[in-house]
Amino acid sequence: MSLLAISDLHVRHAENRGIVEGLRPVSDDDWLVVAGDVGERIADILWAMKLLRDRFRVVVWAPGNHELWTTSDDAHQLRGEARYRHIVGALRELGVVTPEDPYPRWQGSDGPVVVAPLFVLYDYTFRPAGASTKEEALAVAYESGVIGADERLLHPDPYPSRDAWCRARLAYTRSRLDAIDPTLPTVLVNHFPLVREPTRVLRYPEFAQWCGTEATADWHVRYRAAAVVYGHLHIPRTIECDGVPHHEVSLGYPREWRNRSVPPSGPRRILPVQAPV
């Protein structure tokens, strides 16, 4: 029985869709965590999540920014919170665990772990050097031409801004995490990294402001994380912060994974921890 994780499936791309069609558990008891960016169109999201839910014992989902985009070719033109709630409702009908559901307990060989899917967005606090405000950070990005597509496609309705929506989600999520039994460890699942360290290697550092929030920097310690799972950056790797592994589990776009020395191999095993050979 394993807790597996993957993110950034981007099933709009035919090659990625083929990879998703090939995903299979090793054991009938395997759980799968999907850390966002399944796709942009709601029909594509539901296609992929139903396929995975039919194969894995439990599927846990946290939204990425792409699920929240309102694109002109989507039959559903919902925006912001209404779009998120619609996807949550549709995934619940499929039996997928969302950030609005009770956090499930994964019972591993070393005892129970609470798997907590999060949705906290970003608030422009991962700013480029020299920028002390959101406005200054955005000005740097616009001057360099490195601008997150969220600025056009991710609408925060009914909130006045994406960072306002982020603040509301942070307060809500903290209250839920605070209610977890303090004797239990967690696996924290979020599309965006919870700490800034993974963004230090971005080719375009201006993009980091669309990649998380400083408000979650201590959550892996505060909430007793056995592991943190994230995606978004399309730089799959594992780093440690305060002794806690942070796993970036993205598939990414075909143009990215085609250039890697190792082809995509499916979900990453998060628990139980694999002993070094």
ABEGO torsion letter per residue (X at the ends): XBBBBBBGAGAABAAAAAAAAABBBABAABBBBBAEGABABAAAAAAAAAAAAAABABBBBBBBAAAABBBAABABABBEAAAAAAAAAAAAAAGBBBAABBBBBBBBAAEBBBBBBBBAEBAGABBBBGBABAAAAAAAAAAAGBBBAAAAABBAOABABAAAAAAAAAAAAAAAAAABBAABBBBBBBABBABAAAAAABABAAAAAAAEBAAAAAAAAAAGBABBBBBGAGBBBBBBBGGBBBBBABAEBAAAAAABABBBAEBBBAOBBBBBX
